[in-house]
Amino acid sequence: MEAQNRVQWVYASRDNEELAARYDRWSSDYDVDLAEEFGWVGPQRAAEVFARFVPKQGRVLDAGAGTGLTGRCLAALGYRDLLGIDLSAGMLEQAGQKGVYRELRRMVLGEPLDLEAGTFAGVISVGVFTLGHAPATALRELVRVTQAGGHVIFTLRPDVYESAGFREEQDRLVADGAWELVEVGEPFQTLPKGEPEVYHRVWVYRIPS
């Protein structure tokens, strides 16, 4: 299956079980497909933003770690205490081969996370809040596991922000005092070679002290 078709095949998953199974099947080819066919730059762009807000010695959660592309970018910037979670065991197996995570665990965004509250100095999530993937309600759990003064940083498609309940949930978390908006980056092409019409923005929120 060509890379373009794999992406649409994954997006067409009917539930998390099917989504995990399809990522399992794609996992061994994922890095090559994303780099060569799509020119995927989301991890680099998000990691660069992350490094401006989260100290290098802090514990970091990579939520929706996939094959570890974001973790590799963070490690190159000096982060060492990384926990990666993902719904796909196959993707986590590939992430483990990169040797940049202290721990990898299978968890599903949108469900309660088996993590203690206030554990992380920073949470990063790249390419996860998109069509047919983690829902807006998953943000509340990311807030819960982040320590006071810590940051939640994620990429989000502008169209998904408007149409999939993210605007409402993000505003609700602000109104609840759960987090405060720090920065919204300009839209950029995350897949310039394969899907040049797709844009993301990097969102930065801080958990109040």
PyMOL CGO cylinders between C-alpha atoms (Angstrom):
from pymol import cmd
from pymol.cgo import CYLINDER

trace = [
    CYLINDER, 0.00, 0.00, 0.00, 1.35, 3.44, -0.93, 0.3, 1, 1, 1, 1, 1, 1,
    CYLINDER, 1.35, 3.44, -0.93, 2.03, 5.93, 1.86, 0.3, 1, 1, 1, 1, 1, 1,
    CYLINDER, 2.03, 5.93, 1.86, -0.76, 8.27, 0.74, 0.3, 1, 1, 1, 1, 1, 1,
    CYLINDER, -0.76, 8.27, 0.74, -3.25, 5.41, 0.88, 0.3, 1, 1, 1, 1, 1, 1,
    CYLINDER, -3.25, 5.41, 0.88, -1.98, 4.28, 4.29, 0.3, 1, 1, 1, 1, 1, 1,
    CYLINDER, -1.98, 4.28, 4.29, -2.76, 7.68, 5.77, 0.3, 1, 1, 1, 1, 1, 1,
    CYLINDER, -2.76, 7.68, 5.77, -6.33, 7.64, 4.50, 0.3, 1, 1, 1, 1, 1, 1,
    CYLINDER, -6.33, 7.64, 4.50, -6.68, 4.01, 5.58, 0.3, 1, 1, 1, 1, 1, 1,
    CYLINDER, -6.68, 4.01, 5.58, -5.66, 4.94, 9.12, 0.3, 1, 1, 1, 1, 1, 1,
    CYLINDER, -5.66, 4.94, 9.12, -7.96, 7.99, 9.18, 0.3, 1, 1, 1, 1, 1, 1,
    CYLINDER, -7.96, 7.99, 9.18, -10.86, 5.75, 8.15, 0.3, 1, 1, 1, 1, 1, 1,
    CYLINDER, -10.86, 5.75, 8.15, -10.56, 3.58, 11.28, 0.3, 1, 1, 1, 1, 1, 1,
    CYLINDER, -10.56, 3.58, 11.28, -13.94, 3.09, 12.94, 0.3, 1, 1, 1, 1, 1, 1,
    CYLINDER, -13.94, 3.09, 12.94, -12.75, 2.81, 16.54, 0.3, 1, 1, 1, 1, 1, 1,
    CYLINDER, -12.75, 2.81, 16.54, -9.62, 2.75, 18.69, 0.3, 1, 1, 1, 1, 1, 1,
    CYLINDER, -9.62, 2.75, 18.69, -9.19, -1.01, 18.33, 0.3, 1, 1, 1, 1, 1, 1,
    CYLINDER, -9.19, -1.01, 18.33, -9.11, -0.76, 14.54, 0.3, 1, 1, 1, 1, 1, 1,
    CYLINDER, -9.11, -0.76, 14.54, -6.91, 2.35, 14.72, 0.3, 1, 1, 1, 1, 1, 1,
    CYLINDER, -6.91, 2.35, 14.72, -4.36, 0.52, 16.89, 0.3, 1, 1, 1, 1, 1, 1,
    CYLINDER, -4.36, 0.52, 16.89, -4.38, -2.51, 14.59, 0.3, 1, 1, 1, 1, 1, 1,
    CYLINDER, -4.38, -2.51, 14.59, -3.78, -0.39, 11.51, 0.3, 1, 1, 1, 1, 1, 1,
    CYLINDER, -3.78, -0.39, 11.51, -0.93, 1.49, 13.18, 0.3, 1, 1, 1, 1, 1, 1,
    CYLINDER, -0.93, 1.49, 13.18, 0.54, -1.86, 14.22, 0.3, 1, 1, 1, 1, 1, 1,
    CYLINDER, 0.54, -1.86, 14.22, 0.60, -2.93, 10.59, 0.3, 1, 1, 1, 1, 1, 1,
    CYLINDER, 0.60, -2.93, 10.59, 2.07, 0.39, 9.44, 0.3, 1, 1, 1, 1, 1, 1,
    CYLINDER, 2.07, 0.39, 9.44, 4.66, 0.72, 12.21, 0.3, 1, 1, 1, 1, 1, 1,
    CYLINDER, 4.66, 0.72, 12.21, 7.67, -0.83, 10.45, 0.3, 1, 1, 1, 1, 1, 1,
    CYLINDER, 7.67, -0.83, 10.45, 7.29, 1.47, 7.42, 0.3, 1, 1, 1, 1, 1, 1,
    CYLINDER, 7.29, 1.47, 7.42, 6.01, 4.54, 9.22, 0.3, 1, 1, 1, 1, 1, 1,
    CYLINDER, 6.01, 4.54, 9.22, 9.26, 6.48, 9.62, 0.3, 1, 1, 1, 1, 1, 1,
    CYLINDER, 9.26, 6.48, 9.62, 10.33, 6.00, 6.02, 0.3, 1, 1, 1, 1, 1, 1,
    CYLINDER, 10.33, 6.00, 6.02, 6.88, 6.90, 4.69, 0.3, 1, 1, 1, 1, 1, 1,
    CYLINDER, 6.88, 6.90, 4.69, 6.59, 10.05, 6.80, 0.3, 1, 1, 1, 1, 1, 1,
    CYLINDER, 6.59, 10.05, 6.80, 10.11, 11.26, 6.02, 0.3, 1, 1, 1, 1, 1, 1,
    CYLINDER, 10.11, 11.26, 6.02, 10.40, 10.39, 2.32, 0.3, 1, 1, 1, 1, 1, 1,
    CYLINDER, 10.40, 10.39, 2.32, 6.83, 10.61, 1.07, 0.3, 1, 1, 1, 1, 1, 1,
    CYLINDER, 6.83, 10.61, 1.07, 5.47, 13.40, 3.25, 0.3, 1, 1, 1, 1, 1, 1,
    CYLINDER, 5.47, 13.40, 3.25, 8.43, 15.40, 4.58, 0.3, 1, 1, 1, 1, 1, 1,
    CYLINDER, 8.43, 15.40, 4.58, 6.89, 15.31, 8.09, 0.3, 1, 1, 1, 1, 1, 1,
    CYLINDER, 6.89, 15.31, 8.09, 8.21, 18.26, 10.12, 0.3, 1, 1, 1, 1, 1, 1,
    CYLINDER, 8.21, 18.26, 10.12, 5.73, 18.32, 13.02, 0.3, 1, 1, 1, 1, 1, 1,
    CYLINDER, 5.73, 18.32, 13.02, 8.05, 16.75, 15.62, 0.3, 1, 1, 1, 1, 1, 1,
    CYLINDER, 8.05, 16.75, 15.62, 10.91, 19.15, 14.94, 0.3, 1, 1, 1, 1, 1, 1,
    CYLINDER, 10.91, 19.15, 14.94, 8.71, 22.25, 15.00, 0.3, 1, 1, 1, 1, 1, 1,
    CYLINDER, 8.71, 22.25, 15.00, 6.90, 21.24, 18.18, 0.3, 1, 1, 1, 1, 1, 1,
    CYLINDER, 6.90, 21.24, 18.18, 10.10, 20.18, 19.96, 0.3, 1, 1, 1, 1, 1, 1,
    CYLINDER, 10.10, 20.18, 19.96, 11.71, 23.54, 19.21, 0.3, 1, 1, 1, 1, 1, 1,
    CYLINDER, 11.71, 23.54, 19.21, 8.73, 25.33, 20.80, 0.3, 1, 1, 1, 1, 1, 1,
    CYLINDER, 8.73, 25.33, 20.80, 8.73, 22.89, 23.73, 0.3, 1, 1, 1, 1, 1, 1,
    CYLINDER, 8.73, 22.89, 23.73, 12.39, 23.65, 24.49, 0.3, 1, 1, 1, 1, 1, 1,
    CYLINDER, 12.39, 23.65, 24.49, 11.54, 27.31, 25.07, 0.3, 1, 1, 1, 1, 1, 1,
    CYLINDER, 11.54, 27.31, 25.07, 9.20, 26.48, 27.94, 0.3, 1, 1, 1, 1, 1, 1,
    CYLINDER, 9.20, 26.48, 27.94, 10.17, 23.20, 29.60, 0.3, 1, 1, 1, 1, 1, 1,
    CYLINDER, 10.17, 23.20, 29.60, 13.50, 22.73, 31.44, 0.3, 1, 1, 1, 1, 1, 1,
    CYLINDER, 13.50, 22.73, 31.44, 15.77, 19.99, 30.08, 0.3, 1, 1, 1, 1, 1, 1,
    CYLINDER, 15.77, 19.99, 30.08, 15.90, 18.21, 33.44, 0.3, 1, 1, 1, 1, 1, 1,
    CYLINDER, 15.90, 18.21, 33.44, 12.10, 18.02, 33.73, 0.3, 1, 1, 1, 1, 1, 1,
    CYLINDER, 12.10, 18.02, 33.73, 10.12, 14.81, 33.33, 0.3, 1, 1, 1, 1, 1, 1,
    CYLINDER, 10.12, 14.81, 33.33, 8.32, 14.79, 29.98, 0.3, 1, 1, 1, 1, 1, 1,
    CYLINDER, 8.32, 14.79, 29.98, 5.28, 12.91, 28.69, 0.3, 1, 1, 1, 1, 1, 1,
    CYLINDER, 5.28, 12.91, 28.69, 5.15, 12.27, 24.94, 0.3, 1, 1, 1, 1, 1, 1,
    CYLINDER, 5.15, 12.27, 24.94, 1.42, 11.64, 24.53, 0.3, 1, 1, 1, 1, 1, 1,
    CYLINDER, 1.42, 11.64, 24.53, 0.80, 9.68, 21.35, 0.3, 1, 1, 1, 1, 1, 1,
    CYLINDER, 0.80, 9.68, 21.35, 4.48, 8.93, 20.89, 0.3, 1, 1, 1, 1, 1, 1,
    CYLINDER, 4.48, 8.93, 20.89, 4.05, 6.73, 17.84, 0.3, 1, 1, 1, 1, 1, 1,
    CYLINDER, 4.05, 6.73, 17.84, 7.42, 5.48, 16.59, 0.3, 1, 1, 1, 1, 1, 1,
    CYLINDER, 7.42, 5.48, 16.59, 9.29, 8.00, 18.72, 0.3, 1, 1, 1, 1, 1, 1,
    CYLINDER, 9.29, 8.00, 18.72, 10.01, 10.73, 16.17, 0.3, 1, 1, 1, 1, 1, 1,
    CYLINDER, 10.01, 10.73, 16.17, 9.15, 13.46, 18.66, 0.3, 1, 1, 1, 1, 1, 1,
    CYLINDER, 9.15, 13.46, 18.66, 11.14, 11.75, 21.40, 0.3, 1, 1, 1, 1, 1, 1,
    CYLINDER, 11.14, 11.75, 21.40, 14.16, 11.63, 19.14, 0.3, 1, 1, 1, 1, 1, 1,
    CYLINDER, 14.16, 11.63, 19.14, 13.87, 15.38, 18.52, 0.3, 1, 1, 1, 1, 1, 1,
    CYLINDER, 13.87, 15.38, 18.52, 13.54, 16.06, 22.25, 0.3, 1, 1, 1, 1, 1, 1,
    CYLINDER, 13.54, 16.06, 22.25, 16.53, 13.86, 23.05, 0.3, 1, 1, 1, 1, 1, 1,
    CYLINDER, 16.53, 13.86, 23.05, 18.61, 15.77, 20.51, 0.3, 1, 1, 1, 1, 1, 1,
    CYLINDER, 18.61, 15.77, 20.51, 17.70, 18.96, 22.40, 0.3, 1, 1, 1, 1, 1, 1,
    CYLINDER, 17.70, 18.96, 22.40, 18.89, 17.50, 25.72, 0.3, 1, 1, 1, 1, 1, 1,
    CYLINDER, 18.89, 17.50, 25.72, 15.79, 15.89, 27.26, 0.3, 1, 1, 1, 1, 1, 1,
    CYLINDER, 15.79, 15.89, 27.26, 16.49, 12.58, 29.00, 0.3, 1, 1, 1, 1, 1, 1,
    CYLINDER, 16.49, 12.58, 29.00, 13.52, 11.78, 31.26, 0.3, 1, 1, 1, 1, 1, 1,
    CYLINDER, 13.52, 11.78, 31.26, 10.93, 10.84, 28.64, 0.3, 1, 1, 1, 1, 1, 1,
    CYLINDER, 10.93, 10.84, 28.64, 7.84, 8.65, 29.03, 0.3, 1, 1, 1, 1, 1, 1,
    CYLINDER, 7.84, 8.65, 29.03, 6.09, 7.78, 25.79, 0.3, 1, 1, 1, 1, 1, 1,
    CYLINDER, 6.09, 7.78, 25.79, 2.53, 6.49, 25.56, 0.3, 1, 1, 1, 1, 1, 1,
    CYLINDER, 2.53, 6.49, 25.56, 0.59, 5.29, 22.53, 0.3, 1, 1, 1, 1, 1, 1,
    CYLINDER, 0.59, 5.29, 22.53, -2.37, 3.06, 21.72, 0.3, 1, 1, 1, 1, 1, 1,
    CYLINDER, -2.37, 3.06, 21.72, -0.34, 0.94, 19.24, 0.3, 1, 1, 1, 1, 1, 1,
    CYLINDER, -0.34, 0.94, 19.24, 2.02, -1.71, 20.58, 0.3, 1, 1, 1, 1, 1, 1,
    CYLINDER, 2.02, -1.71, 20.58, 3.69, -1.92, 17.18, 0.3, 1, 1, 1, 1, 1, 1,
    CYLINDER, 3.69, -1.92, 17.18, 4.46, 1.79, 17.14, 0.3, 1, 1, 1, 1, 1, 1,
    CYLINDER, 4.46, 1.79, 17.14, 5.82, 1.62, 20.69, 0.3, 1, 1, 1, 1, 1, 1,
    CYLINDER, 5.82, 1.62, 20.69, 8.10, -1.24, 19.67, 0.3, 1, 1, 1, 1, 1, 1,
    CYLINDER, 8.10, -1.24, 19.67, 9.58, 0.99, 16.98, 0.3, 1, 1, 1, 1, 1, 1,
    CYLINDER, 9.58, 0.99, 16.98, 9.90, 3.85, 19.49, 0.3, 1, 1, 1, 1, 1, 1,
    CYLINDER, 9.90, 3.85, 19.49, 11.80, 1.59, 21.85, 0.3, 1, 1, 1, 1, 1, 1,
    CYLINDER, 11.80, 1.59, 21.85, 14.41, 0.92, 19.19, 0.3, 1, 1, 1, 1, 1, 1,
    CYLINDER, 14.41, 0.92, 19.19, 15.34, 4.61, 19.14, 0.3, 1, 1, 1, 1, 1, 1,
    CYLINDER, 15.34, 4.61, 19.14, 16.72, 4.37, 22.67, 0.3, 1, 1, 1, 1, 1, 1,
    CYLINDER, 16.72, 4.37, 22.67, 15.53, 7.81, 23.79, 0.3, 1, 1, 1, 1, 1, 1,
    CYLINDER, 15.53, 7.81, 23.79, 12.71, 6.95, 26.22, 0.3, 1, 1, 1, 1, 1, 1,
    CYLINDER, 12.71, 6.95, 26.22, 13.12, 6.06, 29.88, 0.3, 1, 1, 1, 1, 1, 1,
    CYLINDER, 13.12, 6.06, 29.88, 9.80, 4.19, 29.64, 0.3, 1, 1, 1, 1, 1, 1,
    CYLINDER, 9.80, 4.19, 29.64, 7.13, 3.33, 27.07, 0.3, 1, 1, 1, 1, 1, 1,
    CYLINDER, 7.13, 3.33, 27.07, 3.59, 2.31, 27.99, 0.3, 1, 1, 1, 1, 1, 1,
    CYLINDER, 3.59, 2.31, 27.99, 0.46, 1.46, 26.05, 0.3, 1, 1, 1, 1, 1, 1,
    CYLINDER, 0.46, 1.46, 26.05, -2.37, 3.90, 26.85, 0.3, 1, 1, 1, 1, 1, 1,
    CYLINDER, -2.37, 3.90, 26.85, -5.24, 5.42, 24.89, 0.3, 1, 1, 1, 1, 1, 1,
    CYLINDER, -5.24, 5.42, 24.89, -5.76, 9.17, 24.78, 0.3, 1, 1, 1, 1, 1, 1,
    CYLINDER, -5.76, 9.17, 24.78, -9.40, 9.92, 25.46, 0.3, 1, 1, 1, 1, 1, 1,
    CYLINDER, -9.40, 9.92, 25.46, -9.48, 7.35, 28.27, 0.3, 1, 1, 1, 1, 1, 1,
    CYLINDER, -9.48, 7.35, 28.27, -8.28, 7.83, 31.88, 0.3, 1, 1, 1, 1, 1, 1,
    CYLINDER, -8.28, 7.83, 31.88, -4.48, 7.64, 31.93, 0.3, 1, 1, 1, 1, 1, 1,
    CYLINDER, -4.48, 7.64, 31.93, -2.77, 5.35, 34.44, 0.3, 1, 1, 1, 1, 1, 1,
    CYLINDER, -2.77, 5.35, 34.44, -0.49, 8.18, 35.56, 0.3, 1, 1, 1, 1, 1, 1,
    CYLINDER, -0.49, 8.18, 35.56, -0.31, 10.15, 38.79, 0.3, 1, 1, 1, 1, 1, 1,
    CYLINDER, -0.31, 10.15, 38.79, -1.51, 13.75, 38.86, 0.3, 1, 1, 1, 1, 1, 1,
    CYLINDER, -1.51, 13.75, 38.86, 1.06, 16.50, 38.67, 0.3, 1, 1, 1, 1, 1, 1,
    CYLINDER, 1.06, 16.50, 38.67, 3.83, 14.20, 37.45, 0.3, 1, 1, 1, 1, 1, 1,
    CYLINDER, 3.83, 14.20, 37.45, 5.27, 16.00, 34.42, 0.3, 1, 1, 1, 1, 1, 1,
    CYLINDER, 5.27, 16.00, 34.42, 7.05, 19.29, 33.85, 0.3, 1, 1, 1, 1, 1, 1,
    CYLINDER, 7.05, 19.29, 33.85, 5.83, 19.20, 30.28, 0.3, 1, 1, 1, 1, 1, 1,
    CYLINDER, 5.83, 19.20, 30.28, 3.51, 17.23, 28.03, 0.3, 1, 1, 1, 1, 1, 1,
    CYLINDER, 3.51, 17.23, 28.03, 3.94, 17.19, 24.27, 0.3, 1, 1, 1, 1, 1, 1,
    CYLINDER, 3.94, 17.19, 24.27, 1.55, 15.72, 21.70, 0.3, 1, 1, 1, 1, 1, 1,
    CYLINDER, 1.55, 15.72, 21.70, 2.32, 15.92, 17.99, 0.3, 1, 1, 1, 1, 1, 1,
    CYLINDER, 2.32, 15.92, 17.99, 0.03, 14.85, 15.16, 0.3, 1, 1, 1, 1, 1, 1,
    CYLINDER, 0.03, 14.85, 15.16, -2.36, 13.18, 17.59, 0.3, 1, 1, 1, 1, 1, 1,
    CYLINDER, -2.36, 13.18, 17.59, -5.24, 15.66, 17.63, 0.3, 1, 1, 1, 1, 1, 1,
    CYLINDER, -5.24, 15.66, 17.63, -6.39, 15.12, 14.08, 0.3, 1, 1, 1, 1, 1, 1,
    CYLINDER, -6.39, 15.12, 14.08, -9.11, 13.35, 12.11, 0.3, 1, 1, 1, 1, 1, 1,
    CYLINDER, -9.11, 13.35, 12.11, -10.31, 10.14, 13.75, 0.3, 1, 1, 1, 1, 1, 1,
    CYLINDER, -10.31, 10.14, 13.75, -7.73, 10.18, 16.50, 0.3, 1, 1, 1, 1, 1, 1,
    CYLINDER, -7.73, 10.18, 16.50, -7.59, 11.54, 20.07, 0.3, 1, 1, 1, 1, 1, 1,
    CYLINDER, -7.59, 11.54, 20.07, -10.68, 13.58, 21.01, 0.3, 1, 1, 1, 1, 1, 1,
    CYLINDER, -10.68, 13.58, 21.01, -10.74, 17.04, 22.56, 0.3, 1, 1, 1, 1, 1, 1,
    CYLINDER, -10.74, 17.04, 22.56, -11.73, 15.51, 25.89, 0.3, 1, 1, 1, 1, 1, 1,
    CYLINDER, -11.73, 15.51, 25.89, -8.25, 13.92, 26.09, 0.3, 1, 1, 1, 1, 1, 1,
    CYLINDER, -8.25, 13.92, 26.09, -6.81, 17.34, 26.88, 0.3, 1, 1, 1, 1, 1, 1,
    CYLINDER, -6.81, 17.34, 26.88, -8.22, 17.29, 30.40, 0.3, 1, 1, 1, 1, 1, 1,
    CYLINDER, -8.22, 17.29, 30.40, -6.16, 14.22, 31.31, 0.3, 1, 1, 1, 1, 1, 1,
    CYLINDER, -6.16, 14.22, 31.31, -3.02, 15.86, 29.94, 0.3, 1, 1, 1, 1, 1, 1,
    CYLINDER, -3.02, 15.86, 29.94, -3.71, 18.82, 32.20, 0.3, 1, 1, 1, 1, 1, 1,
    CYLINDER, -3.71, 18.82, 32.20, -4.24, 16.51, 35.18, 0.3, 1, 1, 1, 1, 1, 1,
    CYLINDER, -4.24, 16.51, 35.18, -0.85, 14.83, 34.87, 0.3, 1, 1, 1, 1, 1, 1,
    CYLINDER, -0.85, 14.83, 34.87, 1.08, 18.10, 34.43, 0.3, 1, 1, 1, 1, 1, 1,
    CYLINDER, 1.08, 18.10, 34.43, 2.56, 19.77, 37.49, 0.3, 1, 1, 1, 1, 1, 1,
    CYLINDER, 2.56, 19.77, 37.49, 1.72, 23.32, 38.54, 0.3, 1, 1, 1, 1, 1, 1,
    CYLINDER, 1.72, 23.32, 38.54, 3.79, 25.71, 36.47, 0.3, 1, 1, 1, 1, 1, 1,
    CYLINDER, 3.79, 25.71, 36.47, 4.29, 23.05, 33.80, 0.3, 1, 1, 1, 1, 1, 1,
    CYLINDER, 4.29, 23.05, 33.80, 3.25, 23.22, 30.15, 0.3, 1, 1, 1, 1, 1, 1,
    CYLINDER, 3.25, 23.22, 30.15, 1.03, 21.28, 27.77, 0.3, 1, 1, 1, 1, 1, 1,
    CYLINDER, 1.03, 21.28, 27.77, 2.16, 21.76, 24.18, 0.3, 1, 1, 1, 1, 1, 1,
    CYLINDER, 2.16, 21.76, 24.18, 0.47, 20.16, 21.17, 0.3, 1, 1, 1, 1, 1, 1,
    CYLINDER, 0.47, 20.16, 21.17, -0.09, 20.46, 17.46, 0.3, 1, 1, 1, 1, 1, 1,
    CYLINDER, -0.09, 20.46, 17.46, -3.62, 20.84, 16.13, 0.3, 1, 1, 1, 1, 1, 1,
    CYLINDER, -3.62, 20.84, 16.13, -5.08, 21.29, 12.69, 0.3, 1, 1, 1, 1, 1, 1,
    CYLINDER, -5.08, 21.29, 12.69, -6.99, 24.59, 12.44, 0.3, 1, 1, 1, 1, 1, 1,
    CYLINDER, -6.99, 24.59, 12.44, -9.96, 22.90, 10.78, 0.3, 1, 1, 1, 1, 1, 1,
    CYLINDER, -9.96, 22.90, 10.78, -10.12, 20.24, 13.50, 0.3, 1, 1, 1, 1, 1, 1,
    CYLINDER, -10.12, 20.24, 13.50, -9.89, 22.97, 16.15, 0.3, 1, 1, 1, 1, 1, 1,
    CYLINDER, -9.89, 22.97, 16.15, -13.04, 24.56, 14.72, 0.3, 1, 1, 1, 1, 1, 1,
    CYLINDER, -13.04, 24.56, 14.72, -15.04, 21.44, 13.89, 0.3, 1, 1, 1, 1, 1, 1,
    CYLINDER, -15.04, 21.44, 13.89, -14.21, 18.73, 16.45, 0.3, 1, 1, 1, 1, 1, 1,
    CYLINDER, -14.21, 18.73, 16.45, -14.91, 20.39, 19.78, 0.3, 1, 1, 1, 1, 1, 1,
    CYLINDER, -14.91, 20.39, 19.78, -11.38, 21.59, 20.52, 0.3, 1, 1, 1, 1, 1, 1,
    CYLINDER, -11.38, 21.59, 20.52, -12.22, 25.27, 20.62, 0.3, 1, 1, 1, 1, 1, 1,
    CYLINDER, -12.22, 25.27, 20.62, -14.94, 24.62, 23.17, 0.3, 1, 1, 1, 1, 1, 1,
    CYLINDER, -14.94, 24.62, 23.17, -12.87, 22.25, 25.32, 0.3, 1, 1, 1, 1, 1, 1,
    CYLINDER, -12.87, 22.25, 25.32, -9.79, 24.47, 25.30, 0.3, 1, 1, 1, 1, 1, 1,
    CYLINDER, -9.79, 24.47, 25.30, -11.90, 27.49, 26.28, 0.3, 1, 1, 1, 1, 1, 1,
    CYLINDER, -11.90, 27.49, 26.28, -13.64, 25.44, 28.97, 0.3, 1, 1, 1, 1, 1, 1,
    CYLINDER, -13.64, 25.44, 28.97, -10.31, 24.50, 30.54, 0.3, 1, 1, 1, 1, 1, 1,
    CYLINDER, -10.31, 24.50, 30.54, -9.34, 28.18, 30.60, 0.3, 1, 1, 1, 1, 1, 1,
    CYLINDER, -9.34, 28.18, 30.60, -12.67, 29.13, 32.18, 0.3, 1, 1, 1, 1, 1, 1,
    CYLINDER, -12.67, 29.13, 32.18, -12.19, 26.38, 34.79, 0.3, 1, 1, 1, 1, 1, 1,
    CYLINDER, -12.19, 26.38, 34.79, -8.77, 27.77, 35.69, 0.3, 1, 1, 1, 1, 1, 1,
    CYLINDER, -8.77, 27.77, 35.69, -7.16, 24.46, 34.69, 0.3, 1, 1, 1, 1, 1, 1,
    CYLINDER, -7.16, 24.46, 34.69, -4.70, 26.08, 32.28, 0.3, 1, 1, 1, 1, 1, 1,
    CYLINDER, -4.70, 26.08, 32.28, -3.87, 29.42, 30.71, 0.3, 1, 1, 1, 1, 1, 1,
    CYLINDER, -3.87, 29.42, 30.71, -2.99, 30.15, 27.11, 0.3, 1, 1, 1, 1, 1, 1,
    CYLINDER, -2.99, 30.15, 27.11, 0.63, 31.17, 26.57, 0.3, 1, 1, 1, 1, 1, 1,
    CYLINDER, 0.63, 31.17, 26.57, 1.11, 31.03, 22.80, 0.3, 1, 1, 1, 1, 1, 1,
    CYLINDER, 1.11, 31.03, 22.80, -0.46, 29.94, 19.53, 0.3, 1, 1, 1, 1, 1, 1,
    CYLINDER, -0.46, 29.94, 19.53, 1.97, 29.52, 16.66, 0.3, 1, 1, 1, 1, 1, 1,
    CYLINDER, 1.97, 29.52, 16.66, 1.31, 30.48, 13.07, 0.3, 1, 1, 1, 1, 1, 1,
    CYLINDER, 1.31, 30.48, 13.07, -0.09, 27.74, 10.81, 0.3, 1, 1, 1, 1, 1, 1,
    CYLINDER, -0.09, 27.74, 10.81, 2.60, 25.72, 9.04, 0.3, 1, 1, 1, 1, 1, 1,
    CYLINDER, 2.60, 25.72, 9.04, 2.66, 22.80, 6.61, 0.3, 1, 1, 1, 1, 1, 1,
    CYLINDER, 2.66, 22.80, 6.61, 3.41, 19.63, 8.56, 0.3, 1, 1, 1, 1, 1, 1,
    CYLINDER, 3.41, 19.63, 8.56, 3.46, 17.34, 5.49, 0.3, 1, 1, 1, 1, 1, 1,
    CYLINDER, 3.46, 17.34, 5.49, 4.82, 19.65, 2.79, 0.3, 1, 1, 1, 1, 1, 1,
    CYLINDER, 4.82, 19.65, 2.79, 5.66, 16.90, 0.28, 0.3, 1, 1, 1, 1, 1, 1,
    CYLINDER, 5.66, 16.90, 0.28, 2.73, 14.54, 0.70, 0.3, 1, 1, 1, 1, 1, 1,
    CYLINDER, 2.73, 14.54, 0.70, -0.18, 16.72, 1.84, 0.3, 1, 1, 1, 1, 1, 1,
    CYLINDER, -0.18, 16.72, 1.84, 0.78, 20.38, 1.32, 0.3, 1, 1, 1, 1, 1, 1,
    CYLINDER, 0.78, 20.38, 1.32, -2.81, 21.44, 1.99, 0.3, 1, 1, 1, 1, 1, 1,
    CYLINDER, -2.81, 21.44, 1.99, -2.60, 20.22, 5.62, 0.3, 1, 1, 1, 1, 1, 1,
    CYLINDER, -2.60, 20.22, 5.62, -1.60, 22.81, 8.22, 0.3, 1, 1, 1, 1, 1, 1,
    CYLINDER, -1.60, 22.81, 8.22, -1.04, 22.62, 11.97, 0.3, 1, 1, 1, 1, 1, 1,
    CYLINDER, -1.04, 22.62, 11.97, -0.46, 25.15, 14.72, 0.3, 1, 1, 1, 1, 1, 1,
    CYLINDER, -0.46, 25.15, 14.72, 1.51, 24.62, 17.92, 0.3, 1, 1, 1, 1, 1, 1,
    CYLINDER, 1.51, 24.62, 17.92, -0.50, 25.50, 21.04, 0.3, 1, 1, 1, 1, 1, 1,
    CYLINDER, -0.50, 25.50, 21.04, 1.18, 26.25, 24.37, 0.3, 1, 1, 1, 1, 1, 1,
    CYLINDER, 1.18, 26.25, 24.37, -0.71, 26.22, 27.67, 0.3, 1, 1, 1, 1, 1, 1,
    CYLINDER, -0.71, 26.22, 27.67, 0.62, 26.64, 31.20, 0.3, 1, 1, 1, 1, 1, 1,
    CYLINDER, 0.62, 26.64, 31.20, -0.81, 25.01, 34.32, 0.3, 1, 1, 1, 1, 1, 1,
    CYLINDER, -0.81, 25.01, 34.32, -1.29, 27.75, 36.96, 0.3, 1, 1, 1, 1, 1, 1,
    CYLINDER, -1.29, 27.75, 36.96, 0.99, 27.60, 39.99, 0.3, 1, 1, 1, 1, 1, 1,
]
cmd.load_cgo(trace, "trace")
